[in-house]
């Protein structure tokens, strides 16, 4: 999950440039990384974003983006707190 901020930046860049294929790839990568931690909220949000990218529905992707960002930031925070305990 060290790469999560990079995935979020790629997603944001793809949204800003309206590049649905780059969006799909970045969301897919984030989904895979989150699945390693069984982070269902991130996986679900990233899957929805990936589907929107695949469909070329960038309006839907922009609607989904805030939840992807929030859920990913929650996961990062949780992992950092767990890591600090070990």
URBEL-V766239 format. One record per residue. N is the residue number from 1. PHI is phi in degrees with one decimal (999 if undefined). OMEGA is omega in whole degrees, 0 to 359 (NA if undefined). Layout:
# URBEL-V766239
n,phi,omega
N,PHI,OMEGA
N,PHI,OMEGA
This chain:
# URBEL-V766239
n,phi,omega
1,999,174
2,-59.4,181
3,-86.6,184
4,-56.0,178
5,-59.7,178
6,-66.3,177
7,-61.7,179
8,-61.8,179
9,-64.0,178
10,-64.0,178
11,-63.3,180
12,-60.9,178
13,-61.9,179
14,-64.0,177
15,-63.5,181
16,-62.8,181
17,-91.9,179
18,57.3,181
19,-104.5,186
20,-66.3,180
21,-70.4,176
22,-64.9,176
23,-61.6,180
24,-57.9,181
25,-64.6,181
26,-67.0,178
27,-65.8,178
28,-62.6,179
29,-63.4,178
30,-63.3,180
31,-58.7,179
32,-63.7,179
33,-63.9,181
34,-68.8,180
35,-63.0,178
36,-61.3,181
37,-106.1,183
38,53.0,180
39,-87.0,188
40,-58.9,181
41,-65.5,179
42,-69.1,180
43,-58.0,181
44,-63.5,180
45,-65.6,180
46,-66.5,177
47,-63.0,178
48,-62.3,178
49,-67.0,177
50,-60.1,179
51,-62.1,178
52,-63.6,177
53,-63.3,179
54,-60.8,181
55,-81.2,183
56,73.4,182
57,-92.9,184
58,-73.4,175
59,-65.9,177
60,-64.6,179
61,-60.6,178
62,-65.9,177
63,-70.3,182
64,-78.7,186
65,-46.6,181
66,-58.1,180
67,-69.4,176
68,-61.7,181
69,-63.4,181
70,-62.6,182
71,-65.0,178
72,-67.9,178
73,-64.3,176
74,-63.4,179
75,-62.5,179
76,-58.7,180
77,-60.8,179
78,-61.6,180
79,-64.2,178
80,-66.4,179
81,-66.9,178
82,-64.5,179
83,-61.8,180
84,-68.5,180
85,-80.6,183
86,-96.2,NA
